[in-house]
Amino acid sequence: MVTKSDVQVTVSLTELGLDDEELQAQVQNLLPQLRDVDGVEDADLVAVTEVPQGSKALGGFSLGTFKALVNPALIKPVFDFLGRLSNKTFEIEVEAYGEKFKAKASSKEDLIFILEKTETLLNNAKNRQDSNNG
């Protein structure tokens, strides 16, 4: 059974050219706004235990990285929100239904491409589930 929280979107803002405190302040500022986006069930910093190899950590959290659990039916508003960052380069990792991919975004076009790839992944997973239930 697919649950409402099957999509995890992790965003890393490590390439913004900010010092550690400025970078973390920017992430802390974005989190409450992200939590208000339709479809976001939870959003938080990424704990050090989940830090990708080679990443920096500050105060028990991965520096410049946050994640959101998103209702798969409402993934587009999250990408619309991330469009605010499209003049900067950042990394997005999408994990859903046991599959994941990672991509860099530095423009609205990149975000559109990543959204389309995410929607394809979600549709394929839904089709597999439907065929397993049918």
Sequence and secondary structure as in RCSB ss.txt:
>XXXX:A:sequence
MVTKSDVQVTVSLTELGLDDEELQAQVQNLLPQLRDVDGVEDADLVAVTEVPQGSKALGGFSLGTFKALVNPALI
KPVFDFLGRLSNKTFEIEVEAYGEKFKAKASSKEDLIFILEKTETLLNNAKNRQDSNNG
>XXXX:A:secstr
   TT EEEEEE TTS   HHHHHHHHHHHHHHHHTSTTEEEEEEEEGGG  TT  EETTEEEEEEEEEE GGGH
HHHHHHHGGGTTS EEEEEEETTEEEEEEE SHHHHHHHHHHHHHHHHHHHHHHHHHH 
